[in-house]
């Protein structure tokens, strides 16, 4: 019968390598989650800008009223959108 003599230092290395792998996987998942969260926030912001632009083009509401309807956009950003709409008209 053969008995394998394993070096205890090898066990420590394997455990360390396994922990590194786990950390790498966890960081990848975390980074993926952050990327997706940023993507969805950007999509929502783009949608809100489009909504505000359409409201400004109709010209039936003041910027203050539009700011109430689209609270995710700052008043300064609404002014920028208004300027862009006026330039393209």
Secondary structure as GFF3:
##gff-version 3
##sequence-region A 1 89
A	DSSP	alpha_helix	8	58	.	.	.	ID=ss1
A	DSSP	alpha_helix	63	69	.	.	.	ID=ss2
A	DSSP	alpha_helix	75	88	.	.	.	ID=ss3
###
